[in-house]
């Protein structure tokens, strides 16, 4: 799991079965000092409450689909939580 | 699995129910010279690790779910599964019998773990 910043939204009417009602957000992965790291990705919102500007943590690969209501869906990045605080030394 | 150093904490109120009551720590992935690489993970802690600790991190979903008792579902991948006391190989920076820097690490590990 990595930190990421929500930088936008994505709307798709036609999508794979099981993804109905799932919100997609564009997120920029961050390093631990909250600086951008790598290319932005589209992530499904497992919290259903994240929005642009928010700091979140994302989960990648197979496990991403497991934060969603249906587990057998084609998703490779998902938002698992909204971050309140990060302390890094 | 890899060897990491805990460098921070993450607090989140709104999160997947799996993470309720779990501690999330930022772990820097270390190379075999003991230096942090650019990679890090937010990992779930099941061994009472803290900032500064040298830890063993599991980064694989099936095993993570097994440890958390959440098979077959559970959106988890990175778990801190151990606090490392010593790693022994030729030129190991983690070896307590090695460099003085390592001794410092162990000292800080112990200091941190005292109540």
N, CA and C atoms of all chains as a GROMACS GRO file, in nm:
protein
  612
    1UNK      N    1   0.084  -0.119   0.000
    1UNK     CA    2   0.000   0.000   0.000
    1UNK      C    3   0.088   0.124   0.000
    2UNK      N    4   0.045   0.223  -0.075
    2UNK     CA    5   0.122   0.346  -0.087
    2UNK      C    6   0.030   0.467  -0.065
    3UNK      N    7   0.093   0.579  -0.037
    3UNK     CA    8   0.017   0.703  -0.027
    3UNK      C    9  -0.011   0.755  -0.166
    4UNK      N   10  -0.123   0.828  -0.182
    4UNK     CA   11  -0.155   0.888  -0.311
    4UNK      C   12  -0.244   1.009  -0.288
    5UNK      N   13  -0.242   1.098  -0.386
    5UNK     CA   14  -0.327   1.217  -0.380
    5UNK      C   15  -0.431   1.204  -0.491
    6UNK      N   16  -0.558   1.226  -0.458
    6UNK     CA   17  -0.662   1.223  -0.559
    6UNK      C   18  -0.653   1.352  -0.640
    7UNK      N   19  -0.637   1.337  -0.772
    7UNK     CA   20  -0.621   1.457  -0.855
    7UNK      C   21  -0.734   1.472  -0.956
    8UNK      N   22  -0.826   1.378  -0.959
    8UNK     CA   23  -0.935   1.394  -1.055
    8UNK      C   24  -1.035   1.280  -1.047
    9UNK      N   25  -1.136   1.291  -1.128
    9UNK     CA   26  -1.240   1.187  -1.130
    9UNK      C   27  -1.252   1.129  -1.270
   10UNK      N   28  -1.311   1.012  -1.278
   10UNK     CA   29  -1.332   0.949  -1.409
   10UNK      C   30  -1.473   0.890  -1.409
   11UNK      N   31  -1.546   0.918  -1.515
   11UNK     CA   32  -1.681   0.864  -1.524
   11UNK      C   33  -1.688   0.771  -1.645
   12UNK      N   34  -1.742   0.652  -1.625
   12UNK     CA   35  -1.763   0.558  -1.736
   12UNK      C   36  -1.902   0.497  -1.720
   13UNK      N   37  -1.980   0.507  -1.825
   13UNK     CA   38  -2.115   0.450  -1.815
   13UNK      C   39  -2.110   0.301  -1.846
   14UNK      N   40  -2.036   0.268  -1.951
   14UNK     CA   41  -2.019   0.127  -1.987
   14UNK      C   42  -1.898   0.073  -1.914
   15UNK      N   43  -1.921  -0.020  -1.826
   15UNK     CA   44  -1.803  -0.082  -1.763
   15UNK      C   45  -1.830  -0.228  -1.733
   16UNK      N   46  -1.725  -0.298  -1.692
   16UNK     CA   47  -1.736  -0.442  -1.670
   16UNK      C   48  -1.839  -0.472  -1.562
   17UNK      N   49  -1.900  -0.589  -1.576
   17UNK     CA   50  -2.000  -0.632  -1.480
   17UNK      C   51  -1.940  -0.638  -1.340
   18UNK      N   52  -2.014  -0.591  -1.244
   18UNK     CA   53  -1.965  -0.592  -1.106
   18UNK      C   54  -1.913  -0.457  -1.063
   19UNK      N   55  -1.891  -0.369  -1.161
   19UNK     CA   56  -1.837  -0.236  -1.128
   19UNK      C   57  -1.945  -0.129  -1.122
   20UNK      N   58  -2.071  -0.172  -1.128
   20UNK     CA   59  -2.180  -0.075  -1.119
   20UNK      C   60  -2.174  -0.006  -0.982
   21UNK      N   61  -2.184   0.125  -0.984
   21UNK     CA   62  -2.185   0.199  -0.857
   21UNK      C   63  -2.047   0.224  -0.799
   22UNK      N   64  -1.943   0.172  -0.866
   22UNK     CA   65  -1.807   0.196  -0.817
   22UNK      C   66  -1.754   0.325  -0.877
   23UNK      N   67  -1.700   0.410  -0.791
   23UNK     CA   68  -1.648   0.538  -0.835
   23UNK      C   69  -1.501   0.525  -0.871
   24UNK      N   70  -1.461   0.589  -0.982
   24UNK     CA   71  -1.320   0.586  -1.022
   24UNK      C   72  -1.257   0.723  -1.004
   25UNK      N   73  -1.138   0.725  -0.950
   25UNK     CA   74  -1.067   0.850  -0.929
   25UNK      C   75  -0.928   0.841  -0.989
   26UNK      N   76  -0.877   0.956  -1.035
   26UNK     CA   77  -0.738   0.960  -1.084
   26UNK      C   78  -0.652   0.992  -0.962
   27UNK      N   79  -0.554   0.909  -0.936
   27UNK     CA   80  -0.468   0.934  -0.820
   27UNK      C   81  -0.321   0.941  -0.862
   28UNK      N   82  -0.250   1.028  -0.796
   28UNK     CA   83  -0.106   1.041  -0.817
   28UNK      C   84  -0.035   0.971  -0.701
   29UNK      N   85   0.035   0.860  -0.726
   29UNK     CA   86   0.110   0.796  -0.617
   29UNK      C   87   0.216   0.890  -0.560
   30UNK      N   88   0.237   0.882  -0.430
   30UNK     CA   89   0.332   0.971  -0.362
   30UNK      C   90   0.440   0.889  -0.292
   31UNK      N   91   0.555   0.954  -0.270
   31UNK     CA   92   0.654   0.888  -0.186
   31UNK      C   93   0.617   0.918  -0.041
   32UNK      N   94   0.699   0.870   0.053
   32UNK     CA   95   0.657   0.882   0.193
   32UNK      C   96   0.661   1.027   0.242
   33UNK      N   97   0.729   1.113   0.165
   33UNK     CA   98   0.729   1.256   0.202
   33UNK      C   99   0.619   1.332   0.128
   34UNK      N  100   0.531   1.259   0.072
   34UNK     CA  101   0.413   1.311   0.001
   34UNK      C  102   0.451   1.389  -0.125
   35UNK      N  103   0.561   1.351  -0.188
   35UNK     CA  104   0.600   1.408  -0.316
   35UNK      C  105   0.559   1.310  -0.426
   36UNK      N  106   0.513   1.362  -0.542
   36UNK     CA  107   0.470   1.273  -0.650
   36UNK      C  108   0.580   1.174  -0.688
   37UNK      N  109   0.540   1.051  -0.716
   37UNK     CA  110   0.635   0.947  -0.749
   37UNK      C  111   0.569   0.855  -0.852
   38UNK      N  112   0.616   0.860  -0.974
   38UNK     CA  113   0.559   0.776  -1.079
   38UNK      C  114   0.440   0.841  -1.146
   39UNK      N  115   0.378   0.765  -1.236
   39UNK     CA  116   0.268   0.817  -1.318
   39UNK      C  117   0.134   0.801  -1.245
   40UNK      N  118   0.042   0.894  -1.270
   40UNK     CA  119  -0.092   0.880  -1.210
   40UNK      C  120  -0.162   0.754  -1.260
   41UNK      N  121  -0.250   0.700  -1.179
   41UNK     CA  122  -0.326   0.581  -1.217
   41UNK      C  123  -0.474   0.604  -1.187
   42UNK      N  124  -0.557   0.522  -1.250
   42UNK     CA  125  -0.700   0.523  -1.219
   42UNK      C  126  -0.724   0.420  -1.110
   43UNK      N  127  -0.787   0.464  -1.002
   43UNK     CA  128  -0.813   0.373  -0.891
   43UNK      C  129  -0.962   0.371  -0.858
   44UNK      N  130  -1.012   0.253  -0.828
   44UNK     CA  131  -1.151   0.242  -0.783
   44UNK      C  132  -1.155   0.287  -0.637
   45UNK      N  133  -1.262   0.356  -0.600
   45UNK     CA  134  -1.271   0.409  -0.464
   45UNK      C  135  -1.341   0.309  -0.372
   46UNK      N  136  -1.261   0.240  -0.291
   46UNK     CA  137  -1.316   0.141  -0.199
   46UNK      C  138  -1.382   0.204  -0.078
   47UNK      N  139  -1.354   0.331  -0.052
   47UNK     CA  140  -1.416   0.398   0.063
   47UNK      C  141  -1.549   0.462   0.022
   48UNK      N  142  -1.564   0.488  -0.108
   48UNK     CA  143  -1.681   0.557  -0.163
   48UNK      C  144  -1.693   0.699  -0.110
   49UNK      N  145  -1.591   0.749  -0.043
   49UNK     CA  146  -1.601   0.881   0.018
   49UNK      C  147  -1.486   0.974  -0.018
   50UNK      N  148  -1.391   0.926  -0.098
   50UNK     CA  149  -1.275   1.010  -0.130
   50UNK      C  150  -1.311   1.108  -0.242
   51UNK      N  151  -1.238   1.219  -0.246
   51UNK     CA  152  -1.263   1.318  -0.349
   51UNK      C  153  -1.135   1.390  -0.386
   52UNK      N  154  -1.137   1.469  -0.493
   52UNK     CA  155  -1.017   1.538  -0.537
   52UNK      C  156  -0.951   1.621  -0.426
   53UNK      N  157  -0.818   1.614  -0.422
   53UNK     CA  158  -0.742   1.688  -0.324
   53UNK      C  159  -0.708   1.607  -0.201
   54UNK      N  160  -0.778   1.496  -0.182
   54UNK     CA  161  -0.757   1.420  -0.059
   54UNK      C  162  -0.637   1.328  -0.065
   55UNK      N  163  -0.575   1.312   0.054
   55UNK     CA  164  -0.464   1.218   0.069
   55UNK      C  165  -0.524   1.082   0.106
   56UNK      N  166  -0.488   0.980   0.030
   56UNK     CA  167  -0.546   0.847   0.052
   56UNK      C  168  -0.435   0.743   0.054
   57UNK      N  169  -0.470   0.620   0.090
   57UNK     CA  170  -0.374   0.513   0.064
   57UNK      C  171  -0.437   0.413  -0.030
   58UNK      N  172  -0.355   0.370  -0.125
   58UNK     CA  173  -0.405   0.282  -0.230
   58UNK      C  174  -0.342   0.143  -0.216
   59UNK      N  175  -0.415   0.046  -0.263
   59UNK     CA  176  -0.366  -0.091  -0.263
   59UNK      C  177  -0.366  -0.136  -0.409
   60UNK      N  178  -0.260  -0.207  -0.449
   60UNK     CA  179  -0.246  -0.244  -0.589
   60UNK      C  180  -0.260  -0.395  -0.608
   61UNK      N  181  -0.259  -0.435  -0.732
   61UNK     CA  182  -0.263  -0.575  -0.776
   61UNK      C  183  -0.395  -0.645  -0.740
   62UNK      N  184  -0.391  -0.774  -0.727
   62UNK     CA  185  -0.511  -0.855  -0.705
   62UNK      C  186  -0.593  -0.808  -0.584
   63UNK      N  187  -0.522  -0.764  -0.481
   63UNK     CA  188  -0.588  -0.727  -0.357
   63UNK      C  189  -0.675  -0.603  -0.371
   64UNK      N  190  -0.650  -0.524  -0.478
   64UNK     CA  191  -0.729  -0.402  -0.497
   64UNK      C  192  -0.878  -0.434  -0.509
   65UNK      N  193  -0.909  -0.539  -0.582
   65UNK     CA  194  -1.050  -0.573  -0.604
   65UNK      C  195  -1.120  -0.611  -0.474
   66UNK      N  196  -1.042  -0.651  -0.375
   66UNK     CA  197  -1.102  -0.702  -0.251
   66UNK      C  198  -1.157  -0.592  -0.161
   67UNK      N  199  -1.130  -0.466  -0.192
   67UNK     CA  200  -1.190  -0.358  -0.111
   67UNK      C  201  -1.327  -0.320  -0.167
   68UNK      N  202  -1.362  -0.376  -0.282
   68UNK     CA  203  -1.488  -0.337  -0.348
   68UNK      C  204  -1.601  -0.432  -0.309
   69UNK      N  205  -1.726  -0.389  -0.333
   69UNK     CA  206  -1.840  -0.473  -0.295
   69UNK      C  207  -1.833  -0.612  -0.361
   70UNK      N  208  -1.792  -0.615  -0.488
   70UNK     CA  209  -1.775  -0.745  -0.555
   70UNK      C  210  -1.627  -0.772  -0.574
   71UNK      N  211  -1.586  -0.894  -0.544
   71UNK     CA  212  -1.442  -0.923  -0.540
   71UNK      C  213  -1.383  -0.969  -0.673
   72UNK      N  214  -1.468  -1.021  -0.763
   72UNK     CA  215  -1.413  -1.068  -0.890
   72UNK      C  216  -1.440  -0.966  -0.999
   73UNK      N  217  -1.372  -0.854  -0.988
   73UNK     CA  218  -1.386  -0.746  -1.084
   73UNK      C  219  -1.247  -0.706  -1.134
   74UNK      N  220  -1.242  -0.657  -1.260
   74UNK     CA  221  -1.112  -0.620  -1.317
   74UNK      C  222  -1.064  -0.484  -1.267
   75UNK      N  223  -1.000  -0.485  -1.152
   75UNK     CA  224  -0.949  -0.361  -1.092
   75UNK      C  225  -0.808  -0.388  -1.041
   76UNK      N  226  -0.712  -0.298  -1.071
   76UNK     CA  227  -0.576  -0.321  -1.022
   76UNK      C  228  -0.524  -0.216  -0.925
   77UNK      N  229  -0.601  -0.109  -0.904
   77UNK     CA  230  -0.565  -0.014  -0.799
   77UNK      C  231  -0.694   0.030  -0.730
   78UNK      N  232  -0.693   0.035  -0.600
   78UNK     CA  233  -0.813   0.081  -0.529
   78UNK      C  234  -0.773   0.162  -0.407
   79UNK      N  235  -0.861   0.253  -0.371
   79UNK     CA  236  -0.839   0.335  -0.251
   79UNK      C  237  -0.893   0.258  -0.131
   80UNK      N  238  -0.804   0.233  -0.034
   80UNK     CA  239  -0.845   0.152   0.083
   80UNK      C  240  -0.877   0.239   0.204
   81UNK      N  241  -0.833   0.365   0.202
   81UNK     CA  242  -0.862   0.452   0.316
   81UNK      C  243  -0.825   0.595   0.288
   82UNK      N  244  -0.884   0.685   0.367
   82UNK     CA  245  -0.852   0.828   0.356
   82UNK      C  246  -0.762   0.863   0.474
   83UNK      N  247  -0.646   0.920   0.442
   83UNK     CA  248  -0.543   0.943   0.544
   83UNK      C  249  -0.570   1.073   0.619
   84UNK      N  250  -0.566   1.065   0.752
   84UNK     CA  251  -0.581   1.184   0.836
   84UNK      C  252  -0.444   1.243   0.869
   85UNK      N  253  -0.350   1.155   0.895
   85UNK     CA  254  -0.221   1.202   0.945
   85UNK      C  255  -0.110   1.108   0.903
   86UNK      N  256   0.005   1.165   0.866
   86UNK     CA  257   0.124   1.085   0.837
   86UNK      C  258   0.238   1.143   0.918
   87UNK      N  259   0.307   1.059   0.992
   87UNK     CA  260   0.426   1.103   1.065
   87UNK      C  261   0.543   1.026   1.008
   88UNK      N  262   0.640   1.095   0.951
   88UNK     CA  263   0.758   1.028   0.896
   88UNK      C  264   0.881   1.096   0.949
   89UNK      N  265   0.976   1.014   0.986
   89UNK     CA  266   1.101   1.077   1.028
   89UNK      C  267   1.209   1.049   0.927
   90UNK      N  268   0.945  -1.168   0.095
   90UNK     CA  269   0.965  -1.090   0.217
   90UNK      C  270   1.090  -1.006   0.201
   91UNK      N  271   1.092  -0.898   0.273
   91UNK     CA  272   1.212  -0.814   0.269
   91UNK      C  273   1.239  -0.752   0.406
   92UNK      N  274   1.360  -0.700   0.419
   92UNK     CA  275   1.399  -0.635   0.543
   92UNK      C  276   1.372  -0.487   0.530
   93UNK      N  277   1.306  -0.430   0.627
   93UNK     CA  278   1.273  -0.288   0.620
   93UNK      C  279   1.297  -0.218   0.752
   94UNK      N  280   1.293  -0.087   0.743
   94UNK     CA  281   1.306  -0.007   0.864
   94UNK      C  282   1.179   0.077   0.877
   95UNK      N  283   1.115   0.069   0.991
   95UNK     CA  284   0.993   0.147   1.012
   95UNK      C  285   1.031   0.294   1.025
   96UNK      N  286   0.970   0.378   0.938
   96UNK     CA  287   1.009   0.520   0.940
   96UNK      C  288   0.891   0.612   0.969
   97UNK      N  289   0.772   0.557   0.984
   97UNK     CA  290   0.662   0.648   1.012
   97UNK      C  291   0.532   0.576   1.039
   98UNK      N  292   0.431   0.657   1.071
   98UNK     CA  293   0.299   0.602   1.099
   98UNK      C  294   0.195   0.669   1.011
   99UNK      N  295   0.086   0.598   0.986
   99UNK     CA  296  -0.024   0.653   0.907
   99UNK      C  297  -0.152   0.637   0.989
  100UNK      N  298  -0.229   0.745   0.996
  100UNK     CA  299  -0.356   0.740   1.067
  100UNK      C  300  -0.467   0.766   0.966
  101UNK      N  301  -0.569   0.681   0.967
  101UNK     CA  302  -0.683   0.699   0.877
  101UNK      C  303  -0.810   0.662   0.951
  102UNK      N  304  -0.908   0.750   0.946
  102UNK     CA  305  -1.036   0.721   1.012
  102UNK      C  306  -1.127   0.645   0.918
  103UNK      N  307  -1.137   0.697   0.795
  103UNK     CA  308  -1.222   0.630   0.696
  103UNK      C  309  -1.136   0.530   0.622
  104UNK      N  310  -1.166   0.402   0.641
  104UNK     CA  311  -1.083   0.299   0.578
  104UNK      C  312  -1.162   0.170   0.564
  105UNK      N  313  -1.108   0.077   0.489
  105UNK     CA  314  -1.169  -0.054   0.474
  105UNK      C  315  -1.182  -0.118   0.612
  106UNK      N  316  -1.294  -0.189   0.634
  106UNK     CA  317  -1.319  -0.246   0.768
  106UNK      C  318  -1.209  -0.341   0.815
  107UNK      N  319  -1.136  -0.398   0.721
  107UNK     CA  320  -1.026  -0.488   0.756
  107UNK      C  321  -0.922  -0.419   0.844
  108UNK      N  322  -0.905  -0.289   0.824
  108UNK     CA  323  -0.799  -0.216   0.894
  108UNK      C  324  -0.845  -0.156   1.027
  109UNK      N  325  -0.971  -0.181   1.065
  109UNK     CA  326  -1.020  -0.129   1.192
  109UNK      C  327  -0.936  -0.185   1.307
  110UNK      N  328  -0.886  -0.096   1.391
  110UNK     CA  329  -0.810  -0.140   1.507
  110UNK      C  330  -0.670  -0.189   1.476
  111UNK      N  331  -0.626  -0.171   1.350
  111UNK     CA  332  -0.492  -0.216   1.312
  111UNK      C  333  -0.399  -0.097   1.301
  112UNK      N  334  -0.272  -0.120   1.332
  112UNK     CA  335  -0.173  -0.014   1.322
  112UNK      C  336  -0.110  -0.017   1.183
  113UNK      N  337  -0.105   0.099   1.118
  113UNK     CA  338  -0.043   0.110   0.986
  113UNK      C  339   0.091   0.183   1.000
  114UNK      N  340   0.196   0.122   0.949
  114UNK     CA  341   0.329   0.181   0.959
  114UNK      C  342   0.390   0.197   0.821
  115UNK      N  343   0.470   0.302   0.804
  115UNK     CA  344   0.546   0.320   0.681
  115UNK      C  345   0.679   0.249   0.698
  116UNK      N  346   0.708   0.157   0.607
  116UNK     CA  347   0.834   0.082   0.616
  116UNK      C  348   0.917   0.107   0.491
  117UNK      N  349   1.040   0.153   0.512
  117UNK     CA  350   1.134   0.171   0.400
  117UNK      C  351   1.197   0.037   0.368
  118UNK      N  352   1.197   0.004   0.239
  118UNK     CA  353   1.263  -0.120   0.197
  118UNK      C  354   1.414  -0.095   0.199
  119UNK      N  355   1.490  -0.183   0.261
  119UNK     CA  356   1.635  -0.167   0.268
  119UNK      C  357   1.705  -0.258   0.169
  120UNK      N  358   1.822  -0.214   0.120
  120UNK     CA  359   1.901  -0.306   0.040
  120UNK      C  360   1.991  -0.386   0.134
  121UNK      N  361   2.073  -0.473   0.079
  121UNK     CA  362   2.154  -0.560   0.165
  121UNK      C  363   2.270  -0.487   0.231
  122UNK      N  364   2.286  -0.356   0.195
  122UNK     CA  365   2.386  -0.276   0.265
  122UNK      C  366   2.321  -0.204   0.383
  123UNK      N  367   2.193  -0.228   0.401
  123UNK     CA  368   2.124  -0.166   0.514
  123UNK      C  369   2.076  -0.025   0.485
  124UNK      N  370   2.087   0.018   0.357
  124UNK     CA  371   2.045   0.154   0.323
  124UNK      C  372   1.904   0.153   0.265
  125UNK      N  373   1.826   0.258   0.294
  125UNK     CA  374   1.690   0.264   0.239
  125UNK      C  375   1.692   0.281   0.088
  126UNK      N  376   1.603   0.211   0.018
  126UNK     CA  377   1.585   0.230  -0.126
  126UNK      C  378   1.470   0.329  -0.143
  127UNK      N  379   1.434   0.360  -0.266
  127UNK     CA  380   1.325   0.455  -0.289
  127UNK      C  381   1.189   0.393  -0.258
  128UNK      N  382   1.186   0.262  -0.243
  128UNK     CA  383   1.057   0.194  -0.223
  128UNK      C  384   1.015   0.192  -0.076
  129UNK      N  385   0.885   0.200  -0.057
  129UNK     CA  386   0.831   0.187   0.077
  129UNK      C  387   0.694   0.121   0.068
  130UNK      N  388   0.645   0.076   0.181
  130UNK     CA  389   0.510   0.020   0.188
  130UNK      C  390   0.441   0.072   0.312
  131UNK      N  391   0.310   0.087   0.300
  131UNK     CA  392   0.230   0.106   0.422
  131UNK      C  393   0.189  -0.035   0.461
  132UNK      N  394   0.236  -0.080   0.577
  132UNK     CA  395   0.216  -0.218   0.616
  132UNK      C  396   0.136  -0.227   0.746
  133UNK      N  397   0.059  -0.335   0.758
  133UNK     CA  398  -0.015  -0.361   0.880
  133UNK      C  399   0.079  -0.429   0.979
  134UNK      N  400   0.077  -0.383   1.103
  134UNK     CA  401   0.168  -0.436   1.204
  134UNK      C  402   0.097  -0.540   1.290
  135UNK      N  403   0.153  -0.662   1.296
  135UNK     CA  404   0.095  -0.764   1.384
  135UNK      C  405   0.195  -0.806   1.493
  136UNK      N  406   0.308  -0.736   1.502
  136UNK     CA  407   0.411  -0.777   1.599
  136UNK      C  408   0.453  -0.665   1.695
  137UNK      N  409   0.370  -0.562   1.703
  137UNK     CA  410   0.401  -0.450   1.795
  137UNK      C  411   0.532  -0.381   1.760
  138UNK      N  412   0.555  -0.358   1.632
  138UNK     CA  413   0.674  -0.285   1.590
  138UNK      C  414   0.651  -0.136   1.609
  139UNK      N  415   0.761  -0.059   1.607
  139UNK     CA  416   0.749   0.085   1.623
  139UNK      C  417   0.849   0.155   1.533
  140UNK      N  418   0.841   0.288   1.527
  140UNK     CA  419   0.931   0.366   1.443
  140UNK      C  420   1.075   0.342   1.485
  141UNK      N  421   1.162   0.314   1.387
  141UNK     CA  422   1.303   0.288   1.414
  141UNK      C  423   1.336   0.140   1.414
  142UNK      N  424   1.237   0.055   1.426
  142UNK     CA  425   1.263  -0.089   1.431
  142UNK      C  426   1.302  -0.145   1.295
  143UNK      N  427   1.391  -0.244   1.299
  143UNK     CA  428   1.427  -0.322   1.180
  143UNK      C  429   1.328  -0.438   1.175
  144UNK      N  430   1.258  -0.450   1.064
  144UNK     CA  431   1.148  -0.547   1.060
  144UNK      C  432   1.153  -0.636   0.936
  145UNK      N  433   1.082  -0.747   0.944
  145UNK     CA  434   1.064  -0.839   0.833
  145UNK      C  435   0.925  -0.813   0.777
  146UNK      N  436   0.919  -0.782   0.647
  146UNK     CA  437   0.792  -0.746   0.586
  146UNK      C  438   0.752  -0.848   0.481
  147UNK      N  439   0.629  -0.891   0.491
  147UNK     CA  440   0.571  -0.984   0.395
  147UNK      C  441   0.492  -0.899   0.296
  148UNK      N  442   0.513  -0.922   0.166
  148UNK     CA  443   0.441  -0.842   0.066
  148UNK      C  444   0.376  -0.936  -0.034
  149UNK      N  445   0.280  -1.012   0.012
  149UNK     CA  446   0.213  -1.109  -0.075
  149UNK      C  447   0.074  -1.134  -0.016
  150UNK      N  448  -0.026  -1.126  -0.102
  150UNK     CA  449  -0.163  -1.125  -0.055
  150UNK      C  450  -0.214  -1.250   0.014
  151UNK      N  451  -0.188  -1.367  -0.044
  151UNK     CA  452  -0.244  -1.490   0.015
  151UNK      C  453  -0.192  -1.513   0.156
  152UNK      N  454  -0.061  -1.496   0.174
  152UNK     CA  455  -0.003  -1.517   0.306
  152UNK      C  456  -0.053  -1.412   0.404
  153UNK      N  457  -0.068  -1.289   0.354
  153UNK     CA  458  -0.116  -1.181   0.440
  153UNK      C  459  -0.256  -1.213   0.492
  154UNK      N  460  -0.340  -1.262   0.403
  154UNK     CA  461  -0.477  -1.296   0.445
  154UNK      C  462  -0.477  -1.410   0.546
  155UNK      N  463  -0.385  -1.505   0.525
  155UNK     CA  464  -0.374  -1.617   0.617
  155UNK      C  465  -0.338  -1.568   0.757
  156UNK      N  466  -0.240  -1.477   0.762
  156UNK     CA  467  -0.196  -1.425   0.891
  156UNK      C  468  -0.307  -1.348   0.962
  157UNK      N  469  -0.384  -1.274   0.882
  157UNK     CA  470  -0.490  -1.193   0.941
  157UNK      C  471  -0.617  -1.275   0.965
  158UNK      N  472  -0.613  -1.403   0.928
  158UNK     CA  473  -0.732  -1.486   0.945
  158UNK      C  474  -0.846  -1.443   0.856
  159UNK      N  475  -0.813  -1.395   0.736
  159UNK     CA  476  -0.915  -1.339   0.649
  159UNK      C  477  -0.925  -1.407   0.513
  160UNK      N  478  -0.900  -1.536   0.507
  160UNK     CA  479  -0.916  -1.604   0.380
  160UNK      C  480  -1.064  -1.629   0.353
  161UNK      N  481  -1.111  -1.627   0.227
  161UNK     CA  482  -1.031  -1.598   0.109
  161UNK      C  483  -1.028  -1.450   0.074
  162UNK      N  484  -1.101  -1.367   0.146
  162UNK     CA  485  -1.108  -1.226   0.112
  162UNK      C  486  -1.034  -1.142   0.215
  163UNK      N  487  -1.003  -1.022   0.176
  163UNK     CA  488  -0.931  -0.932   0.265
  163UNK      C  489  -0.832  -0.854   0.184
  164UNK      N  490  -0.854  -0.724   0.177
  164UNK     CA  491  -0.771  -0.639   0.091
  164UNK      C  492  -0.643  -0.601   0.163
  165UNK      N  493  -0.555  -0.696   0.174
  165UNK     CA  494  -0.431  -0.669   0.245
  165UNK      C  495  -0.316  -0.738   0.175
  166UNK      N  496  -0.201  -0.675   0.176
  166UNK     CA  497  -0.085  -0.732   0.109
  166UNK      C  498   0.041  -0.722   0.194
  167UNK      N  499   0.071  -0.604   0.244
  167UNK     CA  500   0.196  -0.586   0.319
  167UNK      C  501   0.169  -0.599   0.469
  168UNK      N  502   0.243  -0.690   0.533
  168UNK     CA  503   0.228  -0.711   0.677
  168UNK      C  504   0.367  -0.718   0.740
  169UNK      N  505   0.384  -0.651   0.854
  169UNK     CA  506   0.508  -0.664   0.930
  169UNK      C  507   0.494  -0.790   1.014
  170UNK      N  508   0.575  -0.891   0.981
  170UNK     CA  509   0.559  -1.021   1.046
  170UNK      C  510   0.668  -1.052   1.148
  171UNK      N  511   0.768  -0.965   1.159
  171UNK     CA  512   0.873  -0.993   1.258
  171UNK      C  513   0.958  -0.871   1.286
  172UNK      N  514   1.017  -0.870   1.404
  172UNK     CA  515   1.115  -0.767   1.438
  172UNK      C  516   1.251  -0.836   1.434
  173UNK      N  517   1.338  -0.784   1.348
  173UNK     CA  518   1.465  -0.852   1.320
  173UNK      C  519   1.567  -0.824   1.430
  174UNK      N  520   1.627  -0.930   1.482
  174UNK     CA  521   1.734  -0.914   1.580
  174UNK      C  522   1.869  -0.916   1.511
  175UNK      N  523   1.884  -1.002   1.412
  175UNK     CA  524   2.015  -1.019   1.351
  175UNK      C  525   1.999  -1.084   1.214
  176UNK      N  526   2.082  -1.042   1.119
  176UNK     CA  527   2.086  -1.107   0.988
  176UNK      C  528   2.232  -1.140   0.963
  177UNK      N  529   2.259  -1.264   0.941
  177UNK     CA  530   2.399  -1.305   0.932
  177UNK      C  531   2.435  -1.348   0.791
  178UNK      N  532   2.519  -1.272   0.724
  178UNK     CA  533   2.580  -1.314   0.598
  178UNK      C  534   2.709  -1.237   0.584
  179UNK      N  535   2.788  -1.278   0.487
  179UNK     CA  536   2.919  -1.215   0.466
  179UNK      C  537   2.903  -1.064   0.448
  180UNK      N  538   2.961  -0.986   0.536
  180UNK     CA  539   2.955  -0.840   0.525
  180UNK      C  540   2.821  -0.781   0.565
  181UNK      N  541   2.743  -0.854   0.642
  181UNK     CA  542   2.610  -0.806   0.678
  181UNK      C  543   2.613  -0.680   0.763
  182UNK      N  544   2.540  -0.575   0.720
  182UNK     CA  545   2.534  -0.456   0.802
  182UNK      C  546   2.435  -0.475   0.917
  183UNK      N  547   2.359  -0.582   0.913
  183UNK     CA  548   2.259  -0.607   1.016
  183UNK      C  549   2.313  -0.696   1.128
  184UNK      N  550   2.438  -0.738   1.110
  184UNK     CA  551   2.497  -0.831   1.205
  184UNK      C  552   2.548  -0.756   1.326
  185UNK      N  553   2.506  -0.797   1.443
  185UNK     CA  554   2.543  -0.725   1.565
  185UNK      C  555   2.692  -0.736   1.593
  186UNK      N  556   2.755  -0.842   1.537
  186UNK     CA  557   2.899  -0.857   1.556
  186UNK      C  558   2.978  -0.777   1.453
  187UNK      N  559   2.905  -0.706   1.366
  187UNK     CA  560   2.969  -0.630   1.259
  187UNK      C  561   3.004  -0.488   1.299
  188UNK      N  562   2.958  -0.393   1.217
  188UNK     CA  563   3.000  -0.254   1.234
  188UNK      C  564   2.935  -0.189   1.355
  189UNK      N  565   2.990  -0.074   1.394
  189UNK     CA  566   2.936  -0.002   1.508
  189UNK      C  567   2.799   0.056   1.477
  190UNK      N  568   2.777   0.086   1.346
  190UNK     CA  569   2.648   0.143   1.306
  190UNK      C  570   2.536   0.045   1.341
  191UNK      N  571   2.566  -0.084   1.322
  191UNK     CA  572   2.465  -0.185   1.350
  191UNK      C  573   2.434  -0.188   1.499
  192UNK      N  574   2.537  -0.174   1.578
  192UNK     CA  575   2.517  -0.175   1.723
  192UNK      C  576   2.425  -0.060   1.762
  193UNK      N  577   2.445   0.055   1.695
  193UNK     CA  578   2.357   0.170   1.722
  193UNK      C  579   2.212   0.136   1.691
  194UNK      N  580   2.192   0.068   1.576
  194UNK     CA  581   2.057   0.029   1.539
  194UNK      C  582   1.992  -0.054   1.648
  195UNK      N  583   2.071  -0.151   1.695
  195UNK     CA  584   2.015  -0.241   1.796
  195UNK      C  585   1.985  -0.165   1.923
  196UNK      N  586   2.074  -0.073   1.957
  196UNK     CA  587   2.052   0.005   2.078
  196UNK      C  588   1.923   0.085   2.066
  197UNK      N  589   1.904   0.149   1.947
  197UNK     CA  590   1.784   0.230   1.931
  197UNK      C  591   1.661   0.140   1.928
  198UNK      N  592   1.675   0.021   1.871
  198UNK     CA  593   1.565  -0.074   1.872
  198UNK      C  594   1.523  -0.104   2.015
  199UNK      N  595   1.621  -0.133   2.095
  199UNK     CA  596   1.591  -0.172   2.233
  199UNK      C  597   1.535  -0.054   2.311
  200UNK      N  598   1.594   0.063   2.292
  200UNK     CA  599   1.549   0.182   2.366
  200UNK      C  600   1.402   0.206   2.335
  201UNK      N  601   1.370   0.188   2.205
  201UNK     CA  602   1.233   0.214   2.162
  201UNK      C  603   1.136   0.117   2.226
  202UNK      N  604   1.183  -0.005   2.244
  202UNK     CA  605   1.090  -0.108   2.289
  202UNK      C  606   1.070  -0.111   2.440
  203UNK      N  607   1.146  -0.030   2.511
  203UNK     CA  608   1.124  -0.028   2.656
  203UNK      C  609   0.997   0.050   2.688
  204UNK      N  610   0.917   0.003   2.781
  204UNK     CA  611   0.791   0.069   2.812
  204UNK      C  612   0.809   0.209   2.873
   0.00000   0.00000   0.00000
